[in-house]
Amino acid sequence: MRRPVDAARIRRFMRELGGEAERDVRLYFTGGATAVLLGWRTGTIDVDVVDVKMESETDRLFRAFPRLKDKLEINIELASPDQFIPELSG
């Protein structure tokens, strides 16, 4: 089991992943990672990344996840918006 992920390691993950991108993309976090980055708690067990369309960058960035997981010793979980945002009626 890996140690809890703190804000410094989340930011390092962001920098390393950004280094893989060939242009600007948006990546969204949810769950404990957001609480850590906002200072509400000191650590989380994993970094939940919202699976959104990153256009041509998707494959390149997602292929970097396993390498970054090992290098930074963090768990990365993909989440879909429908897992945490209720569908609107109608």
Protein Blocks (a to p, Z undefined) as FASTA:
>chain_A
ZZdddfklmmmmmmmmmmmpgbdcddddehjllmmmnopafbdfbdcdddddehjmmmmm
mmmmmmmmmmnopacddddfklmpccdeZZ
